[in-house]
Amino acid sequence: MRARTDSDTQDDIHDGPQAETTGTTGRTEAADAAEPADTDDDADDDTDEEHGTEDARRARWTAIGTGALLTLAGLAASLLRLTGSAPAFVPAAYALGAAVCALAALLGSRGRTRRALWLLIAGVMVMAIGDQAD
């Protein structure tokens, strides 16, 4: 029993340096087919720049708003725990977490949104640790 190879069944397939060229440019038909017909890169660049600027502005406002909101919540919780019978560590943890969130809002307003995100996470974690100590 003899198996046929691909070259026996498909004689019209050419690859590599034996590929047929078209016209005077010496390009292969496969290369012409692979190249997109419309190569207007300027329009794509304008859209990317415009969209990137909008996303950056939205990220800054999100960092500022979230940082301010968490700062106010931390300060309010700190004042409420300060008037209660909680240990001194608890209101201090809330105040420290609020300070970290305020720093995150400041960094977010300056465009450091990734660092602001991590500081927001750290600030909320400090507040949560203070809450667990109660």
CNS distance restraints for C-alpha pairs under 8 A (distance, minus, plus):
assign (resid   4 and name CA) (resid   8 and name CA) 6.25 0.50 0.50
assign (resid   4 and name CA) (resid   9 and name CA) 7.44 0.50 0.50
assign (resid   5 and name CA) (resid   9 and name CA) 6.99 0.50 0.50
assign (resid   6 and name CA) (resid  10 and name CA) 6.12 0.50 0.50
assign (resid   7 and name CA) (resid  11 and name CA) 5.89 0.50 0.50
assign (resid  14 and name CA) (resid  18 and name CA) 6.19 0.50 0.50
assign (resid  14 and name CA) (resid  19 and name CA) 5.45 0.50 0.50
assign (resid  14 and name CA) (resid  20 and name CA) 7.80 0.50 0.50
assign (resid  15 and name CA) (resid  19 and name CA) 5.29 0.50 0.50
assign (resid  19 and name CA) (resid  28 and name CA) 6.36 0.50 0.50
assign (resid  20 and name CA) (resid  28 and name CA) 5.81 0.50 0.50
assign (resid  20 and name CA) (resid  29 and name CA) 6.90 0.50 0.50
assign (resid  21 and name CA) (resid  26 and name CA) 5.30 0.50 0.50
assign (resid  21 and name CA) (resid  27 and name CA) 5.34 0.50 0.50
assign (resid  21 and name CA) (resid  28 and name CA) 4.39 0.50 0.50
assign (resid  21 and name CA) (resid  29 and name CA) 6.34 0.50 0.50
assign (resid  22 and name CA) (resid  26 and name CA) 6.12 0.50 0.50
assign (resid  22 and name CA) (resid  27 and name CA) 6.05 0.50 0.50
assign (resid  22 and name CA) (resid  28 and name CA) 6.08 0.50 0.50
assign (resid  22 and name CA) (resid  29 and name CA) 6.42 0.50 0.50
assign (resid  23 and name CA) (resid  27 and name CA) 7.70 0.50 0.50
assign (resid  27 and name CA) (resid  31 and name CA) 6.50 0.50 0.50
assign (resid  27 and name CA) (resid  32 and name CA) 6.99 0.50 0.50
assign (resid  28 and name CA) (resid  32 and name CA) 6.43 0.50 0.50
assign (resid  29 and name CA) (resid  33 and name CA) 6.18 0.50 0.50
assign (resid  30 and name CA) (resid  34 and name CA) 6.12 0.50 0.50
assign (resid  31 and name CA) (resid  35 and name CA) 6.36 0.50 0.50
assign (resid  40 and name CA) (resid  44 and name CA) 7.30 0.50 0.50
assign (resid  41 and name CA) (resid  45 and name CA) 6.26 0.50 0.50
assign (resid  42 and name CA) (resid  46 and name CA) 6.35 0.50 0.50
assign (resid  43 and name CA) (resid  47 and name CA) 6.37 0.50 0.50
assign (resid  44 and name CA) (resid  48 and name CA) 6.20 0.50 0.50
assign (resid  45 and name CA) (resid  49 and name CA) 6.13 0.50 0.50
assign (resid  46 and name CA) (resid  50 and name CA) 6.13 0.50 0.50
assign (resid  47 and name CA) (resid  51 and name CA) 6.03 0.50 0.50
assign (resid  48 and name CA) (resid  52 and name CA) 5.88 0.50 0.50
assign (resid  49 and name CA) (resid  53 and name CA) 6.19 0.50 0.50
assign (resid  50 and name CA) (resid  54 and name CA) 6.40 0.50 0.50
assign (resid  51 and name CA) (resid  55 and name CA) 6.19 0.50 0.50
assign (resid  52 and name CA) (resid  56 and name CA) 6.14 0.50 0.50
assign (resid  53 and name CA) (resid  57 and name CA) 6.20 0.50 0.50
assign (resid  54 and name CA) (resid  58 and name CA) 6.19 0.50 0.50
assign (resid  55 and name CA) (resid  59 and name CA) 6.12 0.50 0.50
assign (resid  56 and name CA) (resid  60 and name CA) 6.24 0.50 0.50
assign (resid  56 and name CA) (resid 111 and name CA) 7.73 0.50 0.50
assign (resid  57 and name CA) (resid  61 and name CA) 6.32 0.50 0.50
assign (resid  58 and name CA) (resid  62 and name CA) 6.06 0.50 0.50
assign (resid  59 and name CA) (resid  63 and name CA) 6.14 0.50 0.50
assign (resid  59 and name CA) (resid 108 and name CA) 7.86 0.50 0.50
assign (resid  59 and name CA) (resid 113 and name CA) 6.54 0.50 0.50
assign (resid  60 and name CA) (resid  64 and name CA) 6.16 0.50 0.50
assign (resid  60 and name CA) (resid 108 and name CA) 5.17 0.50 0.50
assign (resid  60 and name CA) (resid 109 and name CA) 5.58 0.50 0.50
assign (resid  60 and name CA) (resid 110 and name CA) 7.65 0.50 0.50
assign (resid  60 and name CA) (resid 111 and name CA) 5.94 0.50 0.50
assign (resid  60 and name CA) (resid 112 and name CA) 7.92 0.50 0.50
assign (resid  60 and name CA) (resid 113 and name CA) 6.21 0.50 0.50
assign (resid  61 and name CA) (resid  65 and name CA) 5.97 0.50 0.50
assign (resid  61 and name CA) (resid 108 and name CA) 7.53 0.50 0.50
assign (resid  61 and name CA) (resid 109 and name CA) 7.16 0.50 0.50
assign (resid  62 and name CA) (resid  66 and name CA) 5.91 0.50 0.50
assign (resid  63 and name CA) (resid  67 and name CA) 5.83 0.50 0.50
assign (resid  63 and name CA) (resid 104 and name CA) 7.22 0.50 0.50
assign (resid  63 and name CA) (resid 105 and name CA) 5.72 0.50 0.50
assign (resid  63 and name CA) (resid 108 and name CA) 5.01 0.50 0.50
assign (resid  63 and name CA) (resid 109 and name CA) 7.27 0.50 0.50
assign (resid  63 and name CA) (resid 113 and name CA) 6.39 0.50 0.50
assign (resid  63 and name CA) (resid 116 and name CA) 6.52 0.50 0.50
assign (resid  63 and name CA) (resid 117 and name CA) 7.01 0.50 0.50
assign (resid  64 and name CA) (resid  68 and name CA) 6.07 0.50 0.50
assign (resid  64 and name CA) (resid 104 and name CA) 7.63 0.50 0.50
assign (resid  64 and name CA) (resid 105 and name CA) 4.36 0.50 0.50
assign (resid  64 and name CA) (resid 106 and name CA) 6.97 0.50 0.50
assign (resid  64 and name CA) (resid 108 and name CA) 5.60 0.50 0.50
assign (resid  64 and name CA) (resid 109 and name CA) 5.89 0.50 0.50
assign (resid  65 and name CA) (resid  69 and name CA) 6.07 0.50 0.50
assign (resid  65 and name CA) (resid 105 and name CA) 7.26 0.50 0.50
assign (resid  66 and name CA) (resid  70 and name CA) 6.07 0.50 0.50
assign (resid  66 and name CA) (resid 105 and name CA) 7.32 0.50 0.50
assign (resid  67 and name CA) (resid  71 and name CA) 5.97 0.50 0.50
assign (resid  67 and name CA) (resid 101 and name CA) 4.98 0.50 0.50
assign (resid  67 and name CA) (resid 102 and name CA) 5.70 0.50 0.50
assign (resid  67 and name CA) (resid 103 and name CA) 7.85 0.50 0.50
assign (resid  67 and name CA) (resid 104 and name CA) 5.89 0.50 0.50
assign (resid  67 and name CA) (resid 105 and name CA) 4.44 0.50 0.50
assign (resid  67 and name CA) (resid 120 and name CA) 6.61 0.50 0.50
assign (resid  68 and name CA) (resid  72 and name CA) 6.22 0.50 0.50
assign (resid  68 and name CA) (resid 101 and name CA) 7.17 0.50 0.50
assign (resid  68 and name CA) (resid 102 and name CA) 6.26 0.50 0.50
assign (resid  68 and name CA) (resid 105 and name CA) 6.21 0.50 0.50
assign (resid  69 and name CA) (resid  73 and name CA) 6.19 0.50 0.50
assign (resid  70 and name CA) (resid  74 and name CA) 5.97 0.50 0.50
assign (resid  70 and name CA) (resid  98 and name CA) 6.56 0.50 0.50
assign (resid  70 and name CA) (resid 101 and name CA) 6.25 0.50 0.50
assign (resid  70 and name CA) (resid 102 and name CA) 8.00 0.50 0.50
assign (resid  70 and name CA) (resid 124 and name CA) 7.80 0.50 0.50
assign (resid  71 and name CA) (resid  75 and name CA) 6.17 0.50 0.50
assign (resid  71 and name CA) (resid  97 and name CA) 7.66 0.50 0.50
assign (resid  71 and name CA) (resid  98 and name CA) 4.28 0.50 0.50
assign (resid  71 and name CA) (resid  99 and name CA) 6.73 0.50 0.50
assign (resid  71 and name CA) (resid 101 and name CA) 5.44 0.50 0.50
assign (resid  71 and name CA) (resid 102 and name CA) 5.62 0.50 0.50
assign (resid  72 and name CA) (resid  76 and name CA) 6.06 0.50 0.50
assign (resid  72 and name CA) (resid  98 and name CA) 7.15 0.50 0.50
assign (resid  73 and name CA) (resid  77 and name CA) 6.11 0.50 0.50
assign (resid  73 and name CA) (resid  98 and name CA) 7.57 0.50 0.50
assign (resid  74 and name CA) (resid  78 and name CA) 6.00 0.50 0.50
assign (resid  74 and name CA) (resid  94 and name CA) 5.18 0.50 0.50
assign (resid  74 and name CA) (resid  95 and name CA) 6.10 0.50 0.50
assign (resid  74 and name CA) (resid  97 and name CA) 6.57 0.50 0.50
assign (resid  74 and name CA) (resid  98 and name CA) 4.75 0.50 0.50
assign (resid  74 and name CA) (resid 127 and name CA) 7.16 0.50 0.50
assign (resid  75 and name CA) (resid  79 and name CA) 6.19 0.50 0.50
assign (resid  75 and name CA) (resid  94 and name CA) 6.66 0.50 0.50
assign (resid  75 and name CA) (resid  95 and name CA) 5.73 0.50 0.50
assign (resid  75 and name CA) (resid  98 and name CA) 6.05 0.50 0.50
assign (resid  76 and name CA) (resid  80 and name CA) 6.18 0.50 0.50
assign (resid  77 and name CA) (resid  81 and name CA) 6.05 0.50 0.50
assign (resid  77 and name CA) (resid  91 and name CA) 7.32 0.50 0.50
assign (resid  77 and name CA) (resid  94 and name CA) 6.54 0.50 0.50
assign (resid  78 and name CA) (resid  82 and name CA) 5.96 0.50 0.50
assign (resid  78 and name CA) (resid  90 and name CA) 7.48 0.50 0.50
assign (resid  78 and name CA) (resid  91 and name CA) 4.30 0.50 0.50
assign (resid  78 and name CA) (resid  92 and name CA) 6.97 0.50 0.50
assign (resid  78 and name CA) (resid  93 and name CA) 7.84 0.50 0.50
assign (resid  78 and name CA) (resid  94 and name CA) 5.10 0.50 0.50
assign (resid  78 and name CA) (resid  95 and name CA) 5.72 0.50 0.50
assign (resid  79 and name CA) (resid  83 and name CA) 6.48 0.50 0.50
assign (resid  79 and name CA) (resid  91 and name CA) 6.96 0.50 0.50
assign (resid  80 and name CA) (resid  84 and name CA) 6.60 0.50 0.50
assign (resid  81 and name CA) (resid  85 and name CA) 7.32 0.50 0.50
assign (resid  81 and name CA) (resid  86 and name CA) 6.04 0.50 0.50
assign (resid  81 and name CA) (resid  90 and name CA) 6.94 0.50 0.50
assign (resid  81 and name CA) (resid  91 and name CA) 5.51 0.50 0.50
assign (resid  82 and name CA) (resid  86 and name CA) 7.03 0.50 0.50
assign (resid  82 and name CA) (resid  88 and name CA) 7.37 0.50 0.50
assign (resid  82 and name CA) (resid  91 and name CA) 5.60 0.50 0.50
assign (resid  86 and name CA) (resid  90 and name CA) 6.52 0.50 0.50
assign (resid  86 and name CA) (resid  91 and name CA) 7.85 0.50 0.50
assign (resid  86 and name CA) (resid 134 and name CA) 6.17 0.50 0.50
assign (resid  87 and name CA) (resid  91 and name CA) 7.79 0.50 0.50
assign (resid  87 and name CA) (resid 134 and name CA) 7.07 0.50 0.50
assign (resid  88 and name CA) (resid  92 and name CA) 6.42 0.50 0.50
assign (resid  89 and name CA) (resid  93 and name CA) 6.02 0.50 0.50
assign (resid  89 and name CA) (resid 130 and name CA) 6.83 0.50 0.50
assign (resid  89 and name CA) (resid 133 and name CA) 7.80 0.50 0.50
assign (resid  90 and name CA) (resid  94 and name CA) 6.41 0.50 0.50
assign (resid  90 and name CA) (resid 130 and name CA) 4.67 0.50 0.50
assign (resid  90 and name CA) (resid 131 and name CA) 6.36 0.50 0.50
assign (resid  90 and name CA) (resid 133 and name CA) 6.58 0.50 0.50
assign (resid  90 and name CA) (resid 134 and name CA) 6.41 0.50 0.50
assign (resid  91 and name CA) (resid  95 and name CA) 6.09 0.50 0.50
assign (resid  91 and name CA) (resid 130 and name CA) 7.38 0.50 0.50
assign (resid  92 and name CA) (resid  96 and name CA) 6.00 0.50 0.50
assign (resid  92 and name CA) (resid 130 and name CA) 7.82 0.50 0.50
assign (resid  93 and name CA) (resid  97 and name CA) 6.03 0.50 0.50
assign (resid  93 and name CA) (resid 126 and name CA) 6.06 0.50 0.50
assign (resid  93 and name CA) (resid 127 and name CA) 5.60 0.50 0.50
assign (resid  93 and name CA) (resid 129 and name CA) 7.43 0.50 0.50
assign (resid  93 and name CA) (resid 130 and name CA) 4.92 0.50 0.50
assign (resid  94 and name CA) (resid  98 and name CA) 6.09 0.50 0.50
assign (resid  94 and name CA) (resid 126 and name CA) 7.09 0.50 0.50
assign (resid  94 and name CA) (resid 127 and name CA) 4.77 0.50 0.50
assign (resid  94 and name CA) (resid 130 and name CA) 6.37 0.50 0.50
assign (resid  94 and name CA) (resid 131 and name CA) 7.94 0.50 0.50
assign (resid  95 and name CA) (resid  99 and name CA) 6.19 0.50 0.50
assign (resid  96 and name CA) (resid 100 and name CA) 6.29 0.50 0.50
assign (resid  96 and name CA) (resid 123 and name CA) 7.46 0.50 0.50
assign (resid  96 and name CA) (resid 126 and name CA) 7.28 0.50 0.50
assign (resid  96 and name CA) (resid 127 and name CA) 7.69 0.50 0.50
assign (resid  97 and name CA) (resid 101 and name CA) 6.24 0.50 0.50
assign (resid  97 and name CA) (resid 122 and name CA) 7.55 0.50 0.50
assign (resid  97 and name CA) (resid 123 and name CA) 4.10 0.50 0.50
assign (resid  97 and name CA) (resid 124 and name CA) 6.11 0.50 0.50
assign (resid  97 and name CA) (resid 125 and name CA) 7.58 0.50 0.50
assign (resid  97 and name CA) (resid 126 and name CA) 5.23 0.50 0.50
assign (resid  97 and name CA) (resid 127 and name CA) 5.22 0.50 0.50
assign (resid  98 and name CA) (resid 102 and name CA) 6.14 0.50 0.50
assign (resid  98 and name CA) (resid 123 and name CA) 6.47 0.50 0.50
assign (resid  98 and name CA) (resid 127 and name CA) 7.80 0.50 0.50
assign (resid  99 and name CA) (resid 103 and name CA) 6.26 0.50 0.50
assign (resid  99 and name CA) (resid 123 and name CA) 7.68 0.50 0.50
assign (resid 100 and name CA) (resid 104 and name CA) 6.24 0.50 0.50
assign (resid 100 and name CA) (resid 119 and name CA) 6.32 0.50 0.50
assign (resid 100 and name CA) (resid 120 and name CA) 7.02 0.50 0.50
assign (resid 100 and name CA) (resid 122 and name CA) 7.45 0.50 0.50
assign (resid 100 and name CA) (resid 123 and name CA) 5.14 0.50 0.50
assign (resid 101 and name CA) (resid 105 and name CA) 6.26 0.50 0.50
assign (resid 101 and name CA) (resid 119 and name CA) 6.44 0.50 0.50
assign (resid 101 and name CA) (resid 120 and name CA) 5.20 0.50 0.50
assign (resid 101 and name CA) (resid 123 and name CA) 5.46 0.50 0.50
assign (resid 101 and name CA) (resid 124 and name CA) 7.76 0.50 0.50
assign (resid 102 and name CA) (resid 106 and name CA) 6.32 0.50 0.50
assign (resid 103 and name CA) (resid 107 and name CA) 6.21 0.50 0.50
assign (resid 103 and name CA) (resid 116 and name CA) 7.72 0.50 0.50
assign (resid 103 and name CA) (resid 119 and name CA) 7.61 0.50 0.50
assign (resid 104 and name CA) (resid 108 and name CA) 5.99 0.50 0.50
assign (resid 104 and name CA) (resid 115 and name CA) 7.32 0.50 0.50
assign (resid 104 and name CA) (resid 116 and name CA) 4.25 0.50 0.50
assign (resid 104 and name CA) (resid 117 and name CA) 7.08 0.50 0.50
assign (resid 104 and name CA) (resid 119 and name CA) 5.42 0.50 0.50
assign (resid 104 and name CA) (resid 120 and name CA) 5.95 0.50 0.50
assign (resid 105 and name CA) (resid 109 and name CA) 6.21 0.50 0.50
assign (resid 105 and name CA) (resid 116 and name CA) 6.62 0.50 0.50
assign (resid 106 and name CA) (resid 110 and name CA) 6.60 0.50 0.50
assign (resid 107 and name CA) (resid 111 and name CA) 6.50 0.50 0.50
assign (resid 107 and name CA) (resid 112 and name CA) 5.23 0.50 0.50
assign (resid 107 and name CA) (resid 113 and name CA) 6.83 0.50 0.50
assign (resid 107 and name CA) (resid 115 and name CA) 7.27 0.50 0.50
assign (resid 107 and name CA) (resid 116 and name CA) 5.69 0.50 0.50
assign (resid 108 and name CA) (resid 112 and name CA) 5.11 0.50 0.50
assign (resid 108 and name CA) (resid 113 and name CA) 4.76 0.50 0.50
assign (resid 108 and name CA) (resid 115 and name CA) 7.85 0.50 0.50
assign (resid 108 and name CA) (resid 116 and name CA) 5.41 0.50 0.50
assign (resid 112 and name CA) (resid 116 and name CA) 6.14 0.50 0.50
assign (resid 113 and name CA) (resid 117 and name CA) 6.08 0.50 0.50
assign (resid 114 and name CA) (resid 118 and name CA) 6.51 0.50 0.50
assign (resid 115 and name CA) (resid 119 and name CA) 6.15 0.50 0.50
assign (resid 116 and name CA) (resid 120 and name CA) 6.06 0.50 0.50
assign (resid 117 and name CA) (resid 121 and name CA) 6.32 0.50 0.50
assign (resid 118 and name CA) (resid 122 and name CA) 6.17 0.50 0.50
assign (resid 119 and name CA) (resid 123 and name CA) 5.98 0.50 0.50
assign (resid 120 and name CA) (resid 124 and name CA) 6.21 0.50 0.50
assign (resid 121 and name CA) (resid 125 and name CA) 6.17 0.50 0.50
assign (resid 122 and name CA) (resid 126 and name CA) 6.23 0.50 0.50
assign (resid 123 and name CA) (resid 127 and name CA) 6.33 0.50 0.50
assign (resid 124 and name CA) (resid 128 and name CA) 6.10 0.50 0.50
assign (resid 125 and name CA) (resid 129 and name CA) 6.14 0.50 0.50
assign (resid 126 and name CA) (resid 130 and name CA) 6.27 0.50 0.50
assign (resid 127 and name CA) (resid 131 and name CA) 6.19 0.50 0.50
assign (resid 128 and name CA) (resid 132 and name CA) 6.16 0.50 0.50
assign (resid 129 and name CA) (resid 133 and name CA) 6.33 0.50 0.50
assign (resid 130 and name CA) (resid 134 and name CA) 6.83 0.50 0.50
